[in-house]
Each structure stands twice: as structure tokens, then as C-alpha cells.
């Protein structure tokens, strides 16, 4: 049931404040303001030397964001792999370490194979899945359900932000368990997470502006997405979302990589979506924006009020999101990224919920 929406994808984008709120309530104890670890965890985070995160597509980008969180909050080294690479690259793994797999469907063939491989190597396994009855859920030692509810649109939206919420809470809990976060640090982070559903609702208010922007983007051949830090995986996600449903070629890059190649593409026909909340790497991203502006590129800046005021470049459009603690911006900035892909596809007249050549669940290699 699409409720009053034209597509499942639109409904699922709009559901996010609610479903992410459910996920939050599951993994954050509101009374104690602490992140909740799954009951009877078969390992102690203090004994883990390294975490391997494996997933495909959008789920992989959620894992990529989580790498920054685990490393920052828990001082835990994380390797992030696409499942099809992880399963064949013969990575040296240490018994007793932790493998995390992330999958909406819980049936993705490569991700399942990666899980089985990690298990064979003696790793503890934890899965973040949306379908609790899935094969991946059944075969993992620990399951953390994402509680997004059924996701019908082929392009993943609400499953992604719920994955991020689960992983954020887990990284905070790991930070506490390893003695890397003080009680005050944890409280601060938890307060930040509690705000997320409300901020996501506020982010949905950018929709009319994004709808107008989409009419322009629909005329373009290529789009570049840039971000730094946790906004980097979101740039990858933005490009994936746009290409899979609108069929416009898009690429995501770490902003600092611009001058190592992709800058050659910049001219007055190239829209560049810059995802840059006013955080500790903002100034660095601004210098990349200046490089784009100097070559006539059209900047679409996703930022907050402070960022819009400080950016000092001429942007085609500023999409201004609410102020928030910088750690968790990807969960909120996912919304304008998804809306831009969605509305561009609607203008293009593609089959948004069932884009060509794609399947919701990829059960073959
Ligand atoms: C992109 C998308 C895919 C999936 C990927 C993994 O919008 O939906 O990239 O994220 O196929 O699927 P799951 O999460 O089911 O393992």
C-alpha cells in the first residue's frame, strides 16, 4: 500500500523519521540514556582487535559510515569491504575478532558467503538485517534487526537510515564497553541520536526546493557528488541512488580526491553535489568547492545555516538542513540525497520503484 504517495520509494523516504525512531527506541534506553548492546553478547568488545564490515551496495555505504564511528567512538580499527571482494581476497582474519554483515534482505548471495567465510575463520558474527527471518539472520551469532518494516522500492532508503541508526548505537555501546567513552561522552552522543528523527522530519521540508532542482538535474548527462569524513560514503550513496533510478551517470568521490582526476570533468555543464555540514572538515571541503567554482561547475551545496553563511562560494543552490551534532549528520543528510534522486527520476519518467535491470534481492553472485 502506497498510502497517498505516487511510489513506494516516496512513501519509504517519508516514513523515515518514524521508522528510524522505532530503531532508536530499540537500541537506546531512553530512561538511562545509554546505548543498549544485544543481550548475551558472545564476546567482549574489549577483546576485539579489529572489525570486518561486509555488505553490498547501499548497505556497504552504511558500513562505510560506521567505520568512522567505530574508529572514533571505540578506537576500534575497522575494515570495510564489498562482499564480493571480501569473500575471494583471502583476507588474514584473526579468530575471536568480529565480523559485521549488513543486509536489508538478509539474502544477498555475496554477503551470505562473506558471513559463512568469516564464521569458518573463527570470527564472531553479527548481522544488521531488515528481514529477521532471513538466511543471514539465521546464520549469524548475533542479530540486530533494523526495524524499517518491509521495503518495497528497489532503491534502498529507509533500510539505509535504519542501518545507520543501529550501527551508531552499536558504535557508542562499543565505545563505552572499551572504556573509550566517558559517561558524559556517551550521554552527549545519545542526546544527539535522540534528536535524529525530529531532524529528519525537518529535512523533509527541503522537498519542494529539491523538486525544482530535479527539473534541472534531469537535463544533465553526469553528476558528481563530493563529501569528506562521514559525508564521503553518503556521496557514494547519492551517486548510486541517482544512477540506479534516473539512469543519469553519477559518481561519488572523497572531496580531497577531486584534484587527483575528476576535476578534469568540471565545466559549466557539470553539476556537483557537495555534502558538507559545518563540521571539522568543512573548511577543507570549501577549498574543493572553490576549485569547482573556478572551473564553472554548478555547485549544489547540502549544508546547515552556518555552512551556507561560511561557504564563500557561489552555489547554484544551497539546500539548508537543520543544525545538529556533527557525528550523526549522514542519517539526516540521507534525506535530501534520496529526494534528489527520486524527483529526478520522476521528471525523467523512469520506473522509480522497479528500475530496469535491478532486483530487490540479489540471491545470485
Ligand atoms: C541500492 C540498493 C542495493 C542494495 C544491495 C544490497 O539502492 O538497494 O545496492 O543495497 O543490493 O542488498 P541487501 O541490503 O538486501 O543485502
Boltz pocket constraint, residues with backbone or C-beta under 6 A from the ligand:
constraints:
  - pocket:
      binder: B
      contacts: [[A, 56], [A, 57], [A, 58], [A, 59], [A, 60], [A, 102], [A, 103], [A, 104], [A, 105], [A, 106], [A, 107], [A, 108], [A, 111], [A, 154], [A, 155], [A, 156], [A, 157], [A, 240], [A, 241], [A, 244], [A, 359], [A, 360], [A, 361], [A, 362]]
      max_distance: 6.0
